[in-house]
Amino acid sequence: MHGVKRLLWWLLSGSAGGMNRGRILETLFERPGNANELAKVLSLDYKTIRHHLEVLEKNKLITSTGSGYGKMYFPSDLLENNKVIFHEIWSKIGKKTK
């Protein structure tokens, strides 16, 4: 199994918060945003969003620019290059809950 595929399976279905991380990634593919915007769009607590953004950034699936309140998040090149794998996994585990 491809390394990125293993990582995505673990972050999305093998650990707590995977559904929220998947929803964040799905949203960032549609439109980059800051933590506050993501919290509003996804109806999640700001601190919850910040936690998941840190996990995703630590695992190199998202990147950011700026700082503080205006810090914007984007899919990383690694995630962009493996978008098909994300959508394959997300269609199996995430779309059911939407």
Backbone atoms as SQL, in Angstrom:
CREATE TABLE atoms (id INTEGER PRIMARY KEY, chain TEXT, resi INTEGER, resn TEXT, atom TEXT, x REAL, y REAL, z REAL);
INSERT INTO atoms VALUES
  (1, 'A', 1, 'MET', 'N', 0.849, -1.183, 0.000),
  (2, 'A', 1, 'MET', 'CA', 0.000, 0.000, 0.000),
  (3, 'A', 1, 'MET', 'C', 0.889, 1.238, 0.000),
  (4, 'A', 2, 'HIS', 'N', 0.536, 2.189, -0.794),
  (5, 'A', 2, 'HIS', 'CA', 1.234, 3.461, -0.926),
  (6, 'A', 2, 'HIS', 'C', 1.298, 4.174, 0.424),
  (7, 'A', 3, 'GLY', 'N', 2.431, 4.810, 0.747),
  (8, 'A', 3, 'GLY', 'CA', 2.606, 5.482, 2.031),
  (9, 'A', 3, 'GLY', 'C', 1.558, 6.542, 2.323),
  (10, 'A', 4, 'VAL', 'N', 1.214, 7.332, 1.320),
  (11, 'A', 4, 'VAL', 'CA', 0.208, 8.380, 1.512),
  (12, 'A', 4, 'VAL', 'C', -1.157, 7.752, 1.751),
  (13, 'A', 5, 'LYS', 'N', -1.427, 6.650, 1.085),
  (14, 'A', 5, 'LYS', 'CA', -2.703, 5.967, 1.276),
  (15, 'A', 5, 'LYS', 'C', -2.819, 5.455, 2.710),
  (16, 'A', 6, 'ARG', 'N', -1.749, 4.870, 3.236),
  (17, 'A', 6, 'ARG', 'CA', -1.742, 4.418, 4.633),
  (18, 'A', 6, 'ARG', 'C', -1.972, 5.581, 5.583),
  (19, 'A', 7, 'LEU', 'N', -1.285, 6.690, 5.322),
  (20, 'A', 7, 'LEU', 'CA', -1.424, 7.877, 6.163),
  (21, 'A', 7, 'LEU', 'C', -2.862, 8.378, 6.154),
  (22, 'A', 8, 'LEU', 'N', -3.458, 8.476, 4.984),
  (23, 'A', 8, 'LEU', 'CA', -4.832, 8.959, 4.886),
  (24, 'A', 8, 'LEU', 'C', -5.811, 8.009, 5.563),
  (25, 'A', 9, 'TRP', 'N', -5.635, 6.711, 5.378),
  (26, 'A', 9, 'TRP', 'CA', -6.510, 5.750, 6.057),
  (27, 'A', 9, 'TRP', 'C', -6.417, 5.940, 7.568),
  (28, 'A', 10, 'TRP', 'N', -5.206, 6.084, 8.075),
  (29, 'A', 10, 'TRP', 'CA', -5.018, 6.235, 9.517),
  (30, 'A', 10, 'TRP', 'C', -5.629, 7.535, 10.021),
  (31, 'A', 11, 'LEU', 'N', -5.363, 8.650, 9.337),
  (32, 'A', 11, 'LEU', 'CA', -5.854, 9.949, 9.798),
  (33, 'A', 11, 'LEU', 'C', -7.360, 10.115, 9.639),
  (34, 'A', 12, 'LEU', 'N', -7.953, 9.428, 8.675),
  (35, 'A', 12, 'LEU', 'CA', -9.376, 9.594, 8.416),
  (36, 'A', 12, 'LEU', 'C', -10.252, 8.526, 9.069),
  (37, 'A', 13, 'SER', 'N', -9.736, 7.306, 9.205),
  (38, 'A', 13, 'SER', 'CA', -10.605, 6.270, 9.769),
  (39, 'A', 13, 'SER', 'C', -9.993, 5.526, 10.943),
  (40, 'A', 14, 'GLY', 'N', -8.709, 5.637, 11.128),
  (41, 'A', 14, 'GLY', 'CA', -8.053, 4.857, 12.172),
  (42, 'A', 14, 'GLY', 'C', -7.772, 5.610, 13.443),
  (43, 'A', 15, 'SER', 'N', -8.176, 6.871, 13.513),
  (44, 'A', 15, 'SER', 'CA', -7.913, 7.642, 14.720),
  (45, 'A', 15, 'SER', 'C', -9.104, 8.540, 15.026),
  (46, 'A', 16, 'ALA', 'N', -9.220, 8.925, 16.282),
  (47, 'A', 16, 'ALA', 'CA', -10.323, 9.796, 16.690),
  (48, 'A', 16, 'ALA', 'C', -10.271, 11.106, 15.917),
  (49, 'A', 17, 'GLY', 'N', -11.418, 11.600, 15.521),
  (50, 'A', 17, 'GLY', 'CA', -11.465, 12.870, 14.802),
  (51, 'A', 17, 'GLY', 'C', -11.304, 12.747, 13.305),
  (52, 'A', 18, 'GLY', 'N', -11.213, 11.539, 12.800),
  (53, 'A', 18, 'GLY', 'CA', -10.973, 11.333, 11.376),
  (54, 'A', 18, 'GLY', 'C', -12.039, 11.950, 10.481),
  (55, 'A', 19, 'MET', 'N', -13.286, 11.844, 10.894),
  (56, 'A', 19, 'MET', 'CA', -14.368, 12.415, 10.078),
  (57, 'A', 19, 'MET', 'C', -14.226, 13.931, 9.976),
  (58, 'A', 20, 'ASN', 'N', -13.880, 14.570, 11.086),
  (59, 'A', 20, 'ASN', 'CA', -13.693, 16.025, 11.038),
  (60, 'A', 20, 'ASN', 'C', -12.499, 16.401, 10.165),
  (61, 'A', 21, 'ARG', 'N', -11.425, 15.629, 10.243),
  (62, 'A', 21, 'ARG', 'CA', -10.262, 15.911, 9.385),
  (63, 'A', 21, 'ARG', 'C', -10.632, 15.734, 7.914),
  (64, 'A', 22, 'GLY', 'N', -11.398, 14.720, 7.603),
  (65, 'A', 22, 'GLY', 'CA', -11.836, 14.520, 6.218),
  (66, 'A', 22, 'GLY', 'C', -12.689, 15.671, 5.725),
  (67, 'A', 23, 'ARG', 'N', -13.599, 16.138, 6.575),
  (68, 'A', 23, 'ARG', 'CA', -14.452, 17.265, 6.208),
  (69, 'A', 23, 'ARG', 'C', -13.623, 18.534, 5.990),
  (70, 'A', 24, 'ILE', 'N', -12.588, 18.713, 6.808),
  (71, 'A', 24, 'ILE', 'CA', -11.708, 19.873, 6.641),
  (72, 'A', 24, 'ILE', 'C', -10.985, 19.783, 5.302),
  (73, 'A', 25, 'LEU', 'N', -10.423, 18.624, 4.992),
  (74, 'A', 25, 'LEU', 'CA', -9.701, 18.467, 3.723),
  (75, 'A', 25, 'LEU', 'C', -10.637, 18.671, 2.537),
  (76, 'A', 26, 'GLU', 'N', -11.822, 18.097, 2.614),
  (77, 'A', 26, 'GLU', 'CA', -12.801, 18.263, 1.541),
  (78, 'A', 26, 'GLU', 'C', -13.120, 19.747, 1.330),
  (79, 'A', 27, 'THR', 'N', -13.286, 20.472, 2.417),
  (80, 'A', 27, 'THR', 'CA', -13.581, 21.909, 2.340),
  (81, 'A', 27, 'THR', 'C', -12.410, 22.675, 1.761),
  (82, 'A', 28, 'LEU', 'N', -11.193, 22.339, 2.164),
  (83, 'A', 28, 'LEU', 'CA', -10.016, 23.055, 1.656),
  (84, 'A', 28, 'LEU', 'C', -9.785, 22.787, 0.172),
  (85, 'A', 29, 'PHE', 'N', -10.195, 21.630, -0.319),
  (86, 'A', 29, 'PHE', 'CA', -10.113, 21.388, -1.762),
  (87, 'A', 29, 'PHE', 'C', -11.044, 22.335, -2.513),
  (88, 'A', 30, 'GLU', 'N', -12.175, 22.655, -1.913),
  (89, 'A', 30, 'GLU', 'CA', -13.131, 23.567, -2.543),
  (90, 'A', 30, 'GLU', 'C', -12.668, 25.015, -2.463),
  (91, 'A', 31, 'ARG', 'N', -12.121, 25.381, -1.298),
  (92, 'A', 31, 'ARG', 'CA', -11.735, 26.776, -1.077),
  (93, 'A', 31, 'ARG', 'C', -10.832, 26.874, 0.149),
  (94, 'A', 32, 'PRO', 'N', -9.632, 27.453, -0.003),
  (95, 'A', 32, 'PRO', 'CA', -8.771, 27.663, 1.170),
  (96, 'A', 32, 'PRO', 'C', -9.482, 28.566, 2.181),
  (97, 'A', 33, 'GLY', 'N', -9.089, 28.446, 3.440),
  (98, 'A', 33, 'GLY', 'CA', -9.712, 29.283, 4.452),
  (99, 'A', 33, 'GLY', 'C', -8.903, 29.326, 5.731),
  (100, 'A', 34, 'ASN', 'N', -9.308, 30.242, 6.625),
  (101, 'A', 34, 'ASN', 'CA', -8.664, 30.289, 7.933),
  (102, 'A', 34, 'ASN', 'C', -9.476, 29.444, 8.912),
  (103, 'A', 35, 'ALA', 'N', -8.962, 29.290, 10.117),
  (104, 'A', 35, 'ALA', 'CA', -9.603, 28.414, 11.097),
  (105, 'A', 35, 'ALA', 'C', -11.017, 28.882, 11.432),
  (106, 'A', 36, 'ASN', 'N', -11.221, 30.173, 11.554),
  (107, 'A', 36, 'ASN', 'CA', -12.540, 30.694, 11.891),
  (108, 'A', 36, 'ASN', 'C', -13.551, 30.402, 10.774),
  (109, 'A', 37, 'GLU', 'N', -13.147, 30.601, 9.530),
  (110, 'A', 37, 'GLU', 'CA', -14.029, 30.308, 8.397),
  (111, 'A', 37, 'GLU', 'C', -14.394, 28.823, 8.363),
  (112, 'A', 38, 'LEU', 'N', -13.397, 27.973, 8.583),
  (113, 'A', 38, 'LEU', 'CA', -13.642, 26.526, 8.582),
  (114, 'A', 38, 'LEU', 'C', -14.594, 26.135, 9.712),
  (115, 'A', 39, 'ALA', 'N', -14.417, 26.738, 10.877),
  (116, 'A', 39, 'ALA', 'CA', -15.294, 26.441, 12.014),
  (117, 'A', 39, 'ALA', 'C', -16.740, 26.786, 11.672),
  (118, 'A', 40, 'LYS', 'N', -16.944, 27.925, 11.016),
  (119, 'A', 40, 'LYS', 'CA', -18.304, 28.335, 10.652),
  (120, 'A', 40, 'LYS', 'C', -18.901, 27.420, 9.588),
  (121, 'A', 41, 'VAL', 'N', -18.139, 27.148, 8.539),
  (122, 'A', 41, 'VAL', 'CA', -18.626, 26.314, 7.435),
  (123, 'A', 41, 'VAL', 'C', -18.964, 24.902, 7.911),
  (124, 'A', 42, 'LEU', 'N', -18.136, 24.363, 8.798),
  (125, 'A', 42, 'LEU', 'CA', -18.304, 22.979, 9.236),
  (126, 'A', 42, 'LEU', 'C', -19.095, 22.850, 10.538),
  (127, 'A', 43, 'SER', 'N', -19.507, 23.973, 11.094),
  (128, 'A', 43, 'SER', 'CA', -20.267, 23.995, 12.361),
  (129, 'A', 43, 'SER', 'C', -19.530, 23.232, 13.465),
  (130, 'A', 44, 'LEU', 'N', -18.239, 23.546, 13.594),
  (131, 'A', 44, 'LEU', 'CA', -17.409, 22.943, 14.632),
  (132, 'A', 44, 'LEU', 'C', -16.793, 24.039, 15.494),
  (133, 'A', 45, 'ASP', 'N', -16.434, 23.684, 16.702),
  (134, 'A', 45, 'ASP', 'CA', -15.776, 24.600, 17.614),
  (135, 'A', 45, 'ASP', 'C', -14.417, 25.030, 17.045),
  (136, 'A', 46, 'TYR', 'N', -14.084, 26.295, 17.225),
  (137, 'A', 46, 'TYR', 'CA', -12.821, 26.845, 16.724),
  (138, 'A', 46, 'TYR', 'C', -11.624, 26.040, 17.236),
  (139, 'A', 47, 'LYS', 'N', -11.616, 25.693, 18.517),
  (140, 'A', 47, 'LYS', 'CA', -10.484, 24.941, 19.088),
  (141, 'A', 47, 'LYS', 'C', -10.383, 23.546, 18.474),
  (142, 'A', 48, 'THR', 'N', -11.504, 22.947, 18.158),
  (143, 'A', 48, 'THR', 'CA', -11.507, 21.640, 17.493),
  (144, 'A', 48, 'THR', 'C', -10.866, 21.757, 16.116),
  (145, 'A', 49, 'ILE', 'N', -11.262, 22.786, 15.382),
  (146, 'A', 49, 'ILE', 'CA', -10.672, 23.027, 14.050),
  (147, 'A', 49, 'ILE', 'C', -9.171, 23.233, 14.171),
  (148, 'A', 50, 'ARG', 'N', -8.744, 24.065, 15.110),
  (149, 'A', 50, 'ARG', 'CA', -7.314, 24.338, 15.280),
  (150, 'A', 50, 'ARG', 'C', -6.547, 23.041, 15.557),
  (151, 'A', 51, 'HIS', 'N', -7.093, 22.192, 16.402),
  (152, 'A', 51, 'HIS', 'CA', -6.430, 20.922, 16.712),
  (153, 'A', 51, 'HIS', 'C', -6.248, 20.088, 15.438),
  (154, 'A', 52, 'HIS', 'N', -7.323, 19.941, 14.669),
  (155, 'A', 52, 'HIS', 'CA', -7.243, 19.112, 13.462),
  (156, 'A', 52, 'HIS', 'C', -6.334, 19.737, 12.412),
  (157, 'A', 53, 'LEU', 'N', -6.317, 21.051, 12.311),
  (158, 'A', 53, 'LEU', 'CA', -5.402, 21.714, 11.382),
  (159, 'A', 53, 'LEU', 'C', -3.954, 21.428, 11.767),
  (160, 'A', 54, 'GLU', 'N', -3.656, 21.436, 13.061),
  (161, 'A', 54, 'GLU', 'CA', -2.295, 21.129, 13.521),
  (162, 'A', 54, 'GLU', 'C', -1.909, 19.693, 13.163),
  (163, 'A', 55, 'VAL', 'N', -2.833, 18.759, 13.348),
  (164, 'A', 55, 'VAL', 'CA', -2.566, 17.350, 13.001),
  (165, 'A', 55, 'VAL', 'C', -2.311, 17.220, 11.504),
  (166, 'A', 56, 'LEU', 'N', -3.158, 17.852, 10.701),
  (167, 'A', 56, 'LEU', 'CA', -3.017, 17.761, 9.246),
  (168, 'A', 56, 'LEU', 'C', -1.738, 18.427, 8.758),
  (169, 'A', 57, 'GLU', 'N', -1.387, 19.562, 9.359),
  (170, 'A', 57, 'GLU', 'CA', -0.162, 20.261, 8.954),
  (171, 'A', 57, 'GLU', 'C', 1.071, 19.472, 9.389),
  (172, 'A', 58, 'LYS', 'N', 1.037, 18.907, 10.572),
  (173, 'A', 58, 'LYS', 'CA', 2.155, 18.089, 11.066),
  (174, 'A', 58, 'LYS', 'C', 2.405, 16.898, 10.141),
  (175, 'A', 59, 'ASN', 'N', 1.329, 16.355, 9.574),
  (176, 'A', 59, 'ASN', 'CA', 1.442, 15.202, 8.673),
  (177, 'A', 59, 'ASN', 'C', 1.584, 15.602, 7.207),
  (178, 'A', 60, 'LYS', 'N', 1.820, 16.887, 6.976),
  (179, 'A', 60, 'LYS', 'CA', 2.136, 17.433, 5.648),
  (180, 'A', 60, 'LYS', 'C', 1.013, 17.287, 4.623),
  (181, 'A', 61, 'LEU', 'N', -0.246, 17.242, 5.102),
  (182, 'A', 61, 'LEU', 'CA', -1.378, 17.165, 4.191),
  (183, 'A', 61, 'LEU', 'C', -1.947, 18.539, 3.869),
  (184, 'A', 62, 'ILE', 'N', -1.643, 19.515, 4.707),
  (185, 'A', 62, 'ILE', 'CA', -2.033, 20.890, 4.421),
  (186, 'A', 62, 'ILE', 'C', -0.833, 21.789, 4.661),
  (187, 'A', 63, 'THR', 'N', -0.921, 22.961, 4.110),
  (188, 'A', 63, 'THR', 'CA', 0.111, 23.972, 4.305),
  (189, 'A', 63, 'THR', 'C', -0.590, 25.273, 4.657),
  (190, 'A', 64, 'SER', 'N', 0.158, 26.225, 5.176),
  (191, 'A', 64, 'SER', 'CA', -0.458, 27.484, 5.565),
  (192, 'A', 64, 'SER', 'C', 0.429, 28.650, 5.168),
  (193, 'A', 65, 'THR', 'N', -0.203, 29.801, 5.126),
  (194, 'A', 65, 'THR', 'CA', 0.531, 31.037, 4.874),
  (195, 'A', 65, 'THR', 'C', -0.080, 32.108, 5.760),
  (196, 'A', 66, 'GLY', 'N', 0.747, 33.034, 6.180),
  (197, 'A', 66, 'GLY', 'CA', 0.286, 34.077, 7.085),
  (198, 'A', 66, 'GLY', 'C', 0.459, 33.645, 8.526),
  (199, 'A', 67, 'SER', 'N', -0.111, 34.452, 9.419),
  (200, 'A', 67, 'SER', 'CA', 0.012, 34.135, 10.835),
  (201, 'A', 67, 'SER', 'C', -1.199, 34.668, 11.591),
  (202, 'A', 68, 'GLY', 'N', -1.304, 34.219, 12.822),
  (203, 'A', 68, 'GLY', 'CA', -2.390, 34.682, 13.677),
  (204, 'A', 68, 'GLY', 'C', -3.759, 34.346, 13.119),
  (205, 'A', 69, 'TYR', 'N', -4.703, 35.239, 13.392),
  (206, 'A', 69, 'TYR', 'CA', -6.097, 35.026, 13.012),
  (207, 'A', 69, 'TYR', 'C', -6.281, 34.844, 11.507),
  (208, 'A', 70, 'GLY', 'N', -5.462, 35.523, 10.706),
  (209, 'A', 70, 'GLY', 'CA', -5.596, 35.474, 9.257),
  (210, 'A', 70, 'GLY', 'C', -4.856, 34.342, 8.579),
  (211, 'A', 71, 'LYS', 'N', -4.238, 33.453, 9.349),
  (212, 'A', 71, 'LYS', 'CA', -3.484, 32.342, 8.772),
  (213, 'A', 71, 'LYS', 'C', -4.405, 31.506, 7.892),
  (214, 'A', 72, 'MET', 'N', -4.024, 31.352, 6.635),
  (215, 'A', 72, 'MET', 'CA', -4.835, 30.622, 5.654),
  (216, 'A', 72, 'MET', 'C', -4.261, 29.228, 5.425),
  (217, 'A', 73, 'TYR', 'N', -5.154, 28.279, 5.249),
  (218, 'A', 73, 'TYR', 'CA', -4.780, 26.876, 5.048),
  (219, 'A', 73, 'TYR', 'C', -5.172, 26.422, 3.648),
  (220, 'A', 74, 'PHE', 'N', -4.303, 25.584, 3.075),
  (221, 'A', 74, 'PHE', 'CA', -4.446, 25.083, 1.709),
  (222, 'A', 74, 'PHE', 'C', -4.072, 23.605, 1.688),
  (223, 'A', 75, 'PRO', 'N', -4.588, 22.833, 0.738),
  (224, 'A', 75, 'PRO', 'CA', -4.067, 21.474, 0.551),
  (225, 'A', 75, 'PRO', 'C', -2.587, 21.557, 0.175),
  (226, 'A', 76, 'SER', 'N', -1.769, 20.680, 0.733),
  (227, 'A', 76, 'SER', 'CA', -0.340, 20.675, 0.408),
  (228, 'A', 76, 'SER', 'C', -0.126, 20.063, -0.973),
  (229, 'A', 77, 'ASP', 'N', 1.078, 20.229, -1.493),
  (230, 'A', 77, 'ASP', 'CA', 1.424, 19.585, -2.769),
  (231, 'A', 77, 'ASP', 'C', 1.299, 18.073, -2.645),
  (232, 'A', 78, 'LEU', 'N', 1.696, 17.522, -1.487),
  (233, 'A', 78, 'LEU', 'CA', 1.577, 16.087, -1.261),
  (234, 'A', 78, 'LEU', 'C', 0.130, 15.640, -1.404),
  (235, 'A', 79, 'LEU', 'N', -0.793, 16.382, -0.785),
  (236, 'A', 79, 'LEU', 'CA', -2.204, 16.020, -0.872),
  (237, 'A', 79, 'LEU', 'C', -2.745, 16.252, -2.283),
  (238, 'A', 80, 'GLU', 'N', -2.375, 17.366, -2.883),
  (239, 'A', 80, 'GLU', 'CA', -2.829, 17.643, -4.260),
  (240, 'A', 80, 'GLU', 'C', -2.396, 16.528, -5.205),
  (241, 'A', 81, 'ASN', 'N', -1.159, 16.062, -5.037),
  (242, 'A', 81, 'ASN', 'CA', -0.639, 15.002, -5.901),
  (243, 'A', 81, 'ASN', 'C', -1.299, 13.654, -5.641),
  (244, 'A', 82, 'ASN', 'N', -1.979, 13.531, -4.512),
  (245, 'A', 82, 'ASN', 'CA', -2.649, 12.281, -4.140),
  (246, 'A', 82, 'ASN', 'C', -4.146, 12.495, -3.912),
  (247, 'A', 83, 'LYS', 'N', -4.692, 13.467, -4.604),
  (248, 'A', 83, 'LYS', 'CA', -6.109, 13.821, -4.480),
  (249, 'A', 83, 'LYS', 'C', -7.015, 12.626, -4.788),
  (250, 'A', 84, 'VAL', 'N', -6.652, 11.837, -5.763),
  (251, 'A', 84, 'VAL', 'CA', -7.445, 10.669, -6.151),
  (252, 'A', 84, 'VAL', 'C', -7.531, 9.689, -4.986),
  (253, 'A', 85, 'ILE', 'N', -6.422, 9.492, -4.285),
  (254, 'A', 85, 'ILE', 'CA', -6.408, 8.576, -3.141),
  (255, 'A', 85, 'ILE', 'C', -7.310, 9.118, -2.037),
  (256, 'A', 86, 'PHE', 'N', -7.222, 10.432, -1.755),
  (257, 'A', 86, 'PHE', 'CA', -8.100, 11.031, -0.742),
  (258, 'A', 86, 'PHE', 'C', -9.560, 10.790, -1.102),
  (259, 'A', 87, 'HIS', 'N', -9.934, 11.107, -2.335),
  (260, 'A', 87, 'HIS', 'CA', -11.331, 10.964, -2.746),
  (261, 'A', 87, 'HIS', 'C', -11.783, 9.504, -2.725),
  (262, 'A', 88, 'GLU', 'N', -10.892, 8.587, -3.054),
  (263, 'A', 88, 'GLU', 'CA', -11.220, 7.157, -2.998),
  (264, 'A', 88, 'GLU', 'C', -11.559, 6.749, -1.557),
  (265, 'A', 89, 'ILE', 'N', -10.708, 7.133, -0.617),
  (266, 'A', 89, 'ILE', 'CA', -10.932, 6.793, 0.791),
  (267, 'A', 89, 'ILE', 'C', -12.140, 7.542, 1.331),
  (268, 'A', 90, 'TRP', 'N', -12.232, 8.828, 1.033),
  (269, 'A', 90, 'TRP', 'CA', -13.321, 9.643, 1.568),
  (270, 'A', 90, 'TRP', 'C', -14.679, 9.172, 1.049),
  (271, 'A', 91, 'SER', 'N', -14.723, 8.699, -0.184),
  (272, 'A', 91, 'SER', 'CA', -15.998, 8.204, -0.715),
  (273, 'A', 91, 'SER', 'C', -16.445, 6.932, 0.003),
  (274, 'A', 92, 'LYS', 'N', -15.498, 6.185, 0.545),
  (275, 'A', 92, 'LYS', 'CA', -15.835, 4.957, 1.265),
  (276, 'A', 92, 'LYS', 'C', -16.242, 5.218, 2.715),
  (277, 'A', 93, 'ILE', 'N', -15.656, 6.230, 3.335),
  (278, 'A', 93, 'ILE', 'CA', -15.919, 6.421, 4.771),
  (279, 'A', 93, 'ILE', 'C', -16.592, 7.729, 5.129),
  (280, 'A', 94, 'GLY', 'N', -16.425, 8.766, 4.322),
  (281, 'A', 94, 'GLY', 'CA', -16.898, 10.075, 4.724),
  (282, 'A', 94, 'GLY', 'C', -18.211, 10.508, 4.128),
  (283, 'A', 95, 'LYS', 'N', -18.424, 10.228, 2.897),
  (284, 'A', 95, 'LYS', 'CA', -19.623, 10.705, 2.200),
  (285, 'A', 95, 'LYS', 'C', -20.903, 10.147, 2.807),
  (286, 'A', 96, 'LYS', 'N', -20.808, 9.008, 3.450),
  (287, 'A', 96, 'LYS', 'CA', -21.989, 8.387, 4.058),
  (288, 'A', 96, 'LYS', 'C', -22.600, 9.271, 5.137),
  (289, 'A', 97, 'THR', 'N', -21.746, 10.063, 5.802),
  (290, 'A', 97, 'THR', 'CA', -22.225, 10.852, 6.938),
  (291, 'A', 97, 'THR', 'C', -22.742, 12.213, 6.529),
  (292, 'A', 98, 'LYS', 'N', -22.597, 12.599, 5.285),
  (293, 'A', 98, 'LYS', 'CA', -23.003, 13.934, 4.848),
  (294, 'A', 98, 'LYS', 'C', -24.442, 13.981, 4.469);
